[in-house]
Amino acid sequence: MSVPKPAPATAHTGAVTEEQGAQPPPEGDELSEAYARVLADYERHLAAERHLSEHTVRAYRGDLTGLFTHLQKLGHDDLGGVDRRDLRSWLANQQSRGAERTTLQRRAAAARVFFAWCHRTGRVATDPAATLRSPKLPSRLPPTLGRGEADEMLRGAVARAAEEPGPVGVRDVALLEVLYATGIRVAELCGMDLADLDTDRRLLRVLGKGNKQRTVPMGGPAWRALDAWLAVRGELVGDRSGNAVFLGERGGRIDQRVVRRIVHRALLATEGAPDLGPHGLRHAMATHLLEGGADLRSVQEMLGHASLATTQLYTHVTNDRLRQAFRQAHPRA
């Protein structure tokens, strides 16, 4: 097939690429004449009108061949009687065979794009994939830092700072305390200016995603660590410091990569702690707040989540721990 120069395929178009792991054509299952014909027409459309690469066309062919084979097993030798239940059956079958969530999403997208074309060109009277969604899979959070592990991590940082005289160790303690106490993102911490510290009310002003500002409370231990850092911050101040709260060793605003290294080192030195990186401290803060009885909406505001559904992911962790505690402690569990 002669294919024009490929245009890059993007996720929002529902396009698939060979690198994404297209479903290989099944062996030993011949497509009906109707399916073979519509697939050939669709391949020509993808190549000539959408200017997709040969690799991408091949990926669509693999996914759709798998779909058509499944539809034939359901008794559909053409597209005429196919409905959304048939398509969901196909995705469920793929899920039961171990397909990853991203693979299911890609195959659902391929089906939506294909049936939209079929409907637009009069090959089907109604579009059965118009409202097709991938089967829902449980959202997974990474392991969470326990309360004891968080405490040990912070005590370890204090001990290292005492062994390494100078402002850097003091800065690292303050940085870790602030991340765990507030759950702010690394970019938010690096972007903090001195004017963002409301010491009288013990609040931080945080500029989050989409330039949305929020106010986050911070407890005594974190403020004491921050005060200790601010007392020695002048030792690192240079021409490029500006009003940044946290500085690198050369005096400029601290870099996100440096923050990640600091957190990595602190977790690595903590026995039993998973190395989750800075975002792990954000997860830990949210989980520990919810375990302590904080309401979901308040945690959402502190984290700067646009959607409450994102914050609700953390309730899965706390519910799992409650169930585990019940099973271990209750005589009739």
C-alpha angles and dihedrals in degrees: 000000000000107000127192118236106295122251116215113265117225131201096242092062091057090239120154131211132204090242089062090065107258117209108264116234110267117252121239096012114109118202120235117255090254093054093043090052096048091045091053091049091049093050090053089050092051093049102038103032105026093033094222120168123259089250092055093046088052090051092053089047092054095049095044093046088056090049094049091048089054092048090052090054087054089055100260112130092174139018096262101098100029115127136177093270089062091052092048088050089056093051092045089052090052091049092051088053091057103263112167121244092250090051092051091049091050093049092048089051091050090052092048093051092045096049092044087058091046091052093045092051095045097251092124128028094219131020108244092187098052092105098024115139131182116261110270115251126192113272111242125213122195119251112289128233109246123231092250092048092050090051092048091048091054094045089050091053090052090051092051091048089054090052093048109053114209140069098286096072091047090050092050092053091050092047093052093045092051094048093050096040096050107023091223120160122257092248090051092051093048091049096052117121128199090252089062091068113093098189095173093060095028093238135137123213107218127193105211139177116324089020089283113157123215136172120235126191120226129199133235100266092053092046091050091051090047092049089051090052094047089052091061099029090100090069089069099036114124141158092289098045099096111166096320114144095212120044134193122234091266092054101256127116108292116264123234091236090057091051091051091051091050092051092044091053093047093051093044089056092051113089113236095003117133113234097242100152125224093315087060089064088053090052091047093050092051094045094047092048092053092045088053092055103264114154119249096239093055091050089049091055093047093050093044094234113168091207128046088215089070091055091046089068088076092059088067089064094048092045090052090053092048091052091048092050090049093051092049099044111029116088092217099039 
